Amino acid sequence: MHRALSTVGDMNNGITSALLAGFGTGLSLIVAIGAQNAFVLRQGARRHAVLWVVAICALSDAVLIGLGVAGVGAFVTAWPAALTAVGIAGGGFLVCYGLLAARRVLRPAPGAALTTEGATTGSARAAVLTCLAMTWLNPHVYLDTVLLVGSLAADRGDLRWAFGTGAVVASLIWFSTLGYGSRLLSGVLAKPGAWRVLDGLVAATMVTMGGMLLARA
């Protein structure tokens, strides 16, 4: 009985660890300054089609993360030796990603901040189409969600779906906060210093996770 309870406890701890790791990875990947985040911030600050924009961003990430977890996970399951290759590729990418974030901390680009300035879409339909284009026509989205999150999730084995769920939750919380909290966040996110802090956290997280992945591979 005691052994059974211990096994259940270990399983729960493993799931929690995978969820938190997925959450941290997902958040680190999506907080970087980009056209999608700027668009969500502007729409939220102007309270225009916010629900549609947030829903599209979060659901799109959920679908792509699911495809990554299922596809890469199935591939590794069928060819276990591929885990080493996936680990090396994913770890190397994470380290490079982290170093680029560190470079932005030390040498921020001119205008490195989000702003609510600029034209907004005139209708909910136009906002939806713009958001879909920014999400599904951006190659970095596929690299981050399908390939990177998928490879990291595959490294978790049977807990890969817990890892993927954590990444999905991170996406939902981020876009909801950015869209509905933009009235409060716009002033902060308009300051380059705020993004330097975020990039510093991203750099530390990515380099650490990348190093761990390379070590296991």
SERO-4910 file (N, C-alpha, C, O; in steps of 0.05 Angstrom, whole numbers):
BEGIN
 pado doro    nc1    nc2    nc3   cac1   cac2   cac3    cc1    cc2    cc3    oc1    oc2    oc3
  Met    A     17    -24      0      0      0      0     17     25      0     13     44    -15
  His    A     37     25     18     56     47     20     71     51     -7     75     74    -16
  Arg    A     79     29    -19     94     31    -45     76     42    -66     85     58    -83
  Ala    A     50     34    -66     31     44    -86     27     74    -83     27     89   -103
  Leu    A     25     83    -58     21    112    -53     46    127    -61     44    150    -72
  Ser    A     69    115    -56     94    128    -64     96    131    -94    106    151   -105
  Thr    A     87    110   -109     88    111   -138     70    132   -149     77    147   -167
  Val    A     46    135   -137     27    155   -145     38    183   -140     35    201   -156
  Gly    A     51    186   -116     64    211   -110     86    219   -129     88    242   -137
  Asp    A    102    200   -137    123    205   -156    112    213   -183    123    230   -197
  Met    A     90    199   -191     77    205   -216     66    234   -216     69    249   -235
  Asn    A     53    241   -194     42    268   -192     64    289   -193     61    310   -205
  Asn    A     87    283   -179    109    302   -179    120    304   -207    128    326   -216
  Gly    A    121    282   -222    131    282   -249    114    299   -267    123    314   -284
  Ile    A     88    296   -264     68    311   -280     71    341   -274     71    357   -293
  Thr    A     72    347   -249     75    375   -241    101    388   -252    100    410   -262
  Ser    A    122    373   -250    148    382   -261    146    387   -291    156    407   -301
  Ala    A    133    368   -305    131    371   -334    113    395   -341    119    410   -360
  Leu    A     91    399   -326     74    422   -331     88    448   -327     86    466   -344
  Leu    A    103    450   -306    118    475   -300    140    480   -320    144    503   -329
  Ala    A    153    458   -329    174    461   -349    162    471   -376    173    488   -389
  Gly    A    139    459   -383    125    467   -407    115    496   -405    117    511   -425
  Phe    A    105    503   -382     96    531   -378    119    551   -381    116    571   -394
  Gly    A    141    545   -368    165    563   -370    175    565   -398    182    587   -408
  Thr    A    176    542   -412    186    542   -440    167    559   -458    176    575   -473
  Gly    A    141    553   -456    121    568   -472    122    597   -467    122    613   -486
  Leu    A    124    606   -442    125    634   -436    150    647   -446    150    669   -456
  Ser    A    173    633   -444    198    644   -453    198    649   -483    211    667   -493
  Leu    A    184    632   -498    184    634   -527    166    656   -537    171    667   -559
  Ile    A    144    662   -523    124    680   -534    127    709   -524    113    727   -534
  Val    A    143    714   -503    145    741   -493    163    759   -510    164    783   -505
  Ala    A    178    748   -528    196    764   -544    180    784   -561    158    779   -570
  Ile    A    192    808   -565    179    829   -581    174    819   -609    192    807   -622
  Gly    A    151    823   -620    144    814   -647    119    827   -656    104    840   -641
  Ala    A    113    823   -682     90    835   -694     64    826   -681     45    841   -678
  Gln    A     63    800   -674     39    789   -663     33    801   -635     10    809   -630
  Asn    A     53    803   -618     49    815   -592     42    844   -594     25    854   -579
  Ala    A     54    859   -613     48    887   -616     19    890   -626      5    909   -617
  Phe    A     10    872   -643    -17    874   -653    -37    869   -631    -57    883   -628
  Val    A    -32    848   -614    -50    842   -592    -51    865   -572    -72    872   -562
  Leu    A    -28    877   -567    -26    900   -549    -43    924   -559    -57    936   -544
  Arg    A    -40    929   -585    -54    952   -596    -84    947   -596   -100    965   -589
  Gln    A    -92    923   -604   -121    917   -604   -132    918   -575   -154    928   -571
  Gly    A   -117    908   -556   -127    909   -529   -128    937   -518   -148    944   -504
  Ala    A   -108    954   -524   -108    981   -514   -132    997   -525   -142   1015   -512
  Arg    A   -141    990   -549   -163   1004   -561   -189    989   -558   -210    997   -568
  Arg    A   -188    966   -543   -212    950   -537   -227    943   -563   -252    946   -564
  His    A   -213    933   -582   -225    927   -608   -220    898   -615   -197    890   -619
  Ala    A   -242    882   -617   -241    854   -624   -221    838   -607   -207    820   -617
  Val    A   -219    845   -581   -199    833   -564   -204    803   -560   -185    787   -562
  Leu    A   -229    796   -555   -235    767   -551   -227    751   -575   -215    729   -572
  Trp    A   -234    760   -599   -227    745   -623   -197    743   -626   -186    721   -633
  Val    A   -182    764   -622   -153    764   -626   -140    746   -606   -123    730   -613
  Val    A   -147    748   -580   -136    731   -560   -142    701   -565   -125    684   -562
  Ala    A   -167    696   -572   -175    668   -578   -160    656   -601   -151    633   -600
  Ile    A   -156    672   -622   -142    662   -646   -113    655   -639   -102    634   -646
  Cys    A   -100    674   -624    -72    669   -617    -69    645   -599    -51    628   -604
  Ala    A    -85    643   -578    -83    621   -559    -90    594   -572    -76    574   -568
  Leu    A   -112    594   -587   -121    569   -599   -101    559   -621    -96    536   -624
  Ser    A    -90    578   -636    -71    571   -656    -46    558   -643    -36    538   -653
  Asp    A    -37    570   -622    -14    559   -607    -21    531   -597     -4    513   -599
  Ala    A    -45    528   -586    -53    501   -576    -53    480   -598    -43    458   -593
  Val    A    -63    487   -621    -63    468   -643    -35    461   -652    -29    438   -656
  Leu    A    -18    481   -655      9    477   -665     26    461   -644     42    444   -651
  Ile    A     22    468   -619     37    454   -598     27    424   -597     44    406   -595
  Gly    A      1    420   -600     -9    393   -601      2    377   -624      9    354   -621
  Leu    A      5    390   -647     16    376   -670     46    370   -665     55    349   -673
  Gly    A     60    389   -653     88    384   -647     92    361   -627    109    344   -631
  Val    A     76    361   -606     79    341   -585     72    313   -597     86    294   -593
  Ala    A     50    312   -613     41    287   -624     61    278   -646     68    254   -647
  Gly    A     69    296   -664     86    288   -686    114    281   -678    123    259   -685
  Val    A    127    298   -663    154    293   -655    155    270   -635    173    253   -636
  Gly    A    135    269   -617    134    247   -598    131    220   -611    144    201   -603
  Ala    A    113    219   -631    109    194   -646    135    186   -661    141    162   -662
  Phe    A    148    205   -672    173    200   -687    194    188   -669    207    168   -676
  Val    A    197    200   -645    217    190   -626    209    162   -616    227    145   -611
  Thr    A    183    158   -612    174    132   -602    180    110   -623    188     88   -616
  Ala    A    176    117   -648    181     97   -670    211     92   -674    220     70   -680
  Trp    A    227    114   -670    256    111   -674    270    123   -649    277    147   -649
  Pro    A    273    107   -628    285    118   -603    312    131   -606    319    150   -592
  Ala    A    328    122   -626    354    133   -630    352    162   -639    371    178   -636
  Ala    A    328    170   -650    325    197   -659    324    217   -636    328    241   -640
  Leu    A    320    207   -612    318    225   -589    344    240   -585    344    263   -577
  Thr    A    367    227   -590    393    240   -588    395    263   -608    403    285   -601
  Ala    A    387    257   -633    389    278   -653    370    301   -647    377    325   -650
  Val    A    346    295   -638    326    315   -631    337    332   -608    334    356   -607
  Gly    A    349    318   -588    359    332   -565    382    351   -572    383    373   -562
  Ile    A    400    342   -589    422    360   -597    411    384   -613    420    406   -608
  Ala    A    393    379   -632    382    401   -648    367    420   -630    371    445   -632
  Gly    A    349    410   -613    333    427   -596    350    442   -576    346    465   -571
  Gly    A    370    428   -564    387    441   -544    404    463   -557    407    484   -546
  Gly    A    415    457   -581    431    477   -595    414    502   -601    424    524   -599
  Phe    A    390    497   -610    372    520   -617    366    536   -592    366    561   -593
  Leu    A    361    523   -570    354    537   -545    378    554   -536    374    577   -528
  Val    A    402    543   -537    425    559   -529    429    583   -547    434    605   -537
  Cys    A    426    580   -573    428    602   -592    406    623   -586    411    647   -587
  Tyr    A    382    613   -581    359    631   -576    365    647   -550    361    671   -550
  Gly    A    376    634   -530    383    647   -505    405    668   -509    403    690   -497
  Leu    A    425    661   -525    447    680   -530    437    705   -545    447    727   -540
  Leu    A    418    701   -563    407    724   -578    391    742   -559    393    766   -561
  Ala    A    377    730   -540    362    745   -520    382    761   -502    377    784   -496
  Ala    A    404    748   -495    424    761   -479    436    784   -494    443    805   -482
  Arg    A    440    781   -520    451    803   -536    432    826   -536    440    849   -536
  Arg    A    405    821   -537    386    843   -536    387    858   -510    381    882   -508
  Val    A    394    843   -488    396    856   -462    420    876   -462    417    898   -452
  Leu    A    442    867   -473    466    883   -473    466    905   -495    476    927   -491
  Arg    A    453    898   -517    452    917   -540    424    919   -551    419    908   -572
  Pro    A    406    932   -537    378    933   -546    376    949   -573    390    969   -577
  Ala    A    359    939   -590    356    952   -616    340    978   -612    325    980   -594
  Pro    A    345    998   -630    330   1023   -628    300   1017   -630    291   1003   -647
  Gly    A    285   1030   -612    256   1026   -612    248    999   -602    226    989   -609
  Ala    A    265    987   -585    258    960   -575    237    961   -553    243    958   -529
  Ala    A    213    966   -561    190    967   -542    165    964   -558    164    969   -582
  Leu    A    144    955   -545    118    954   -558    104    980   -555    108    995   -536
  Thr    A     88    987   -574     73   1012   -573     45   1008   -583     39    990   -599
  Thr    A     27   1025   -574     -1   1024   -583     -5   1043   -607    -27   1046   -617
  Glu    A     17   1056   -616     14   1074   -639     11   1058   -664     18   1035   -666
  Gly    A     -1   1071   -684     -4   1058   -710    -34   1053   -715    -51   1055   -698
  Ala    A    -39   1046   -740    -67   1042   -748    -78   1016   -737    -64    996   -736
  Thr    A   -103   1017   -730   -116    992   -721   -136    984   -742   -143   1000   -759
  Thr    A   -145    960   -741   -164    950   -762   -191    962   -757   -198    968   -734
  Gly    A   -206    966   -779   -232    980   -777   -255    962   -771   -277    972   -765
  Ser    A   -252    936   -772   -274    918   -766   -264    893   -753   -240    887   -754
  Ala    A   -282    879   -740   -274    854   -727   -264    834   -747   -245    819   -742
  Arg    A   -277    833   -771   -269    815   -792   -240    820   -801   -224    802   -805
  Ala    A   -234    846   -804   -207    853   -813   -186    846   -791   -164    838   -797
  Ala    A   -194    851   -766   -176    844   -743   -171    814   -743   -148    805   -738
  Val    A   -192    798   -747   -189    769   -747   -170    760   -770   -152    743   -765
  Leu    A   -174    770   -794   -158    763   -816   -128    771   -812   -110    756   -819
  Thr    A   -125    795   -801    -97    804   -796    -84    786   -775    -61    779   -778
  Cys    A    -98    779   -754    -87    762   -733    -81    734   -744    -60    723   -737
  Leu    A    -98    723   -761    -93    697   -773    -68    697   -790    -52    679   -790
  Ala    A    -65    719   -805    -42    721   -823    -16    723   -807      4    710   -813
  Met    A    -17    740   -786      7    743   -769     15    717   -755     38    712   -749
  Thr    A     -5    701   -749      0    676   -734      9    653   -753     30    641   -748
  Trp    A     -7    648   -773     -3    624   -790     17    628   -813     26    609   -825
  Leu    A     23    654   -819     42    659   -841     69    666   -830     87    674   -845
  Asn    A     73    663   -804     99    669   -791    115    643   -788    107    626   -771
  Pro    A    137    639   -802    152    614   -800    163    609   -772    167    586   -764
  His    A    168    630   -757    179    627   -730    159    613   -711    167    599   -692
  Val    A    133    616   -717    112    603   -701    115    573   -703    114    559   -682
  Tyr    A    120    563   -727    123    534   -730    149    524   -718    150    502   -707
  Leu    A    170    540   -720    195    533   -708    193    531   -678    203    512   -665
  Asp    A    180    550   -665    177    551   -636    158    530   -626    165    515   -607
  Thr    A    135    527   -638    114    510   -627    117    481   -636    120    463   -620
  Val    A    117    476   -662    118    449   -673    145    436   -668    146    413   -657
  Leu    A    166    449   -675    192    436   -674    205    438   -646    213    418   -635
  Leu    A    207    462   -636    221    465   -610    206    454   -587    216    437   -572
  Val    A    181    462   -583    165    452   -561    161    421   -565    161    406   -546
  Gly    A    157    413   -590    153    385   -595    178    368   -587    175    347   -576
  Ser    A    202    378   -594    226    364   -587    231    363   -557    239    343   -546
  Leu    A    225    385   -544    229    386   -515    208    368   -501    215    355   -481
  Ala    A    184    367   -512    164    350   -500    171    321   -504    167    304   -486
  Ala    A    182    314   -527    190    286   -533    211    277   -513    212    253   -506
  Asp    A    227    295   -503    248    288   -484    236    279   -457    249    267   -441
  Arg    A    210    287   -453    196    280   -428    183    252   -429    172    243   -409
  Gly    A    184    239   -452    173    212   -455    143    212   -451    128    226   -464
  Asp    A    134    195   -432    105    193   -427     92    218   -416     68    221   -416
  Leu    A    109    236   -406     98    261   -395     98    284   -415     95    307   -408
  Arg    A    102    277   -441    104    298   -461     78    314   -463     79    338   -469
  Trp    A     55    302   -459     30    317   -461     26    336   -437     14    357   -440
  Ala    A     37    328   -414     37    347   -392     54    371   -398     46    394   -392
  Phe    A     77    367   -410     94    389   -418     80    407   -438     81    431   -436
  Gly    A     67    394   -458     53    409   -478     30    425   -466     25    448   -475
  Thr    A     16    414   -447     -6    428   -434      4    452   -419     -9    473   -420
  Gly    A     27    450   -407     39    473   -393     45    496   -413     40    519   -407
  Ala    A     55    489   -436     61    509   -457     36    522   -467     35    546   -472
  Val    A     14    506   -470    -12    517   -479    -23    537   -458    -33    558   -465
  Val    A    -21    529   -433    -31    547   -411    -15    573   -411    -27    595   -407
  Ala    A     11    571   -415     28    595   -416     19    614   -438     17    638   -434
  Ser    A     13    603   -462      4    619   -484    -22    632   -478    -26    656   -484
  Leu    A    -41    617   -467    -67    628   -460    -65    651   -440    -78    672   -443
  Ile    A    -49    647   -419    -46    668   -399    -32    693   -410    -40    715   -405
  Trp    A    -12    689   -427      3    712   -438    -15    728   -456    -17    753   -453
  Phe    A    -28    716   -475    -45    731   -494    -69    744   -480    -77    766   -488
  Ser    A    -80    730   -460   -102    742   -445    -93    766   -430   -107    787   -429
  Thr    A    -70    764   -417    -59    786   -402    -52    809   -420    -58    832   -414
  Leu    A    -40    803   -443    -32    824   -461    -56    838   -474    -56    862   -477
  Gly    A    -77    822   -480   -100    834   -493   -118    849   -473   -126    872   -479
  Tyr    A   -124    836   -451   -143    849   -432   -129    867   -411   -142    884   -399
  Gly    A   -103    863   -408    -89    880   -389    -73    902   -402    -57    915   -389
  Ser    A    -76    905   -428    -59    923   -443    -63    952   -434    -45    968   -437
  Arg    A    -87    959   -425    -91    986   -415    -72    993   -392    -63   1015   -389
  Leu    A    -67    973   -376    -48    976   -353    -19    971   -361     -1    983   -350
  Leu    A    -16    952   -381     11    943   -388     24    961   -409     49    960   -412
  Ser    A      8    976   -424     19    990   -447     41   1010   -439     61   1012   -453
  Gly    A     37   1023   -416     58   1042   -407     84   1028   -400    105   1038   -406
  Val    A     81   1005   -387    105    990   -379    119    978   -403    144    980   -405
  Leu    A    103    965   -421    115    951   -444    125    971   -465    139    963   -483
  Ala    A    119    997   -462    129   1017   -480    157   1025   -473    171   1040   -488
  Lys    A    167   1015   -450    194   1022   -441    214   1000   -448    209    977   -441
  Pro    A    235   1007   -463    254    986   -470    266    971   -447    273    948   -449
  Gly    A    268    985   -423    279    972   -400    263    947   -391    275    928   -381
  Ala    A    237    949   -394    220    926   -387    226    902   -403    226    879   -393
  Trp    A    231    906   -429    237    884   -447    265    873   -442    270    850   -448
  Arg    A    283    890   -432    310    881   -426    308    861   -402    323    841   -402
  Val    A    291    867   -383    287    849   -361    276    823   -370    285    801   -362
  Leu    A    255    824   -387    242    800   -398    262    784   -414    264    759   -412
  Asp    A    278    798   -431    298    783   -447    319    771   -429    330    749   -436
  Gly    A    326    783   -407    345    772   -389    335    745   -377    350    726   -375
  Leu    A    309    745   -370    297    720   -359    296    699   -381    300    675   -376
  Val    A    289    708   -405    288    689   -428    315    677   -433    318    653   -436
  Ala    A    336    694   -433    363    684   -438    372    663   -417    382    642   -424
  Ala    A    367    669   -392    375    650   -371    360    624   -373    371    602   -370
  Thr    A    334    626   -379    317    601   -381    325    584   -405    329    560   -402
  Met    A    329    597   -428    335    582   -452    363    570   -451    366    546   -459
  Val    A    382    584   -442    410    573   -441    411    550   -421    423    529   -426
  Thr    A    397    553   -398    397    531   -378    384    506   -389    394    484   -387
  Met    A    360    510   -401    345    487   -412    360    474   -435    361    450   -438
  Gly    A    372    491   -452    387    481   -475    411    465   -466    417    444   -477
  Gly    A    425    475   -445    448    460   -435    440    433   -423    454    413   -427
  Met    A    418    433   -409    408    408   -397    400    388   -418    406    364   -416
  Leu    A    388    398   -440    379    380   -462    403    369   -476    404    345   -483
  Leu    A    424    385   -480    448    376   -494    463    355   -476    473    336   -486
  Ala    A    463    360   -450    476    341   -432    462    314   -432    476    293   -432
  Arg    A    436    314   -432    421    288   -433    425    274   -460    426    250   -461
  Ala    A    426    290   -481    430    278   -508    457    266   -511    464    254   -532
***
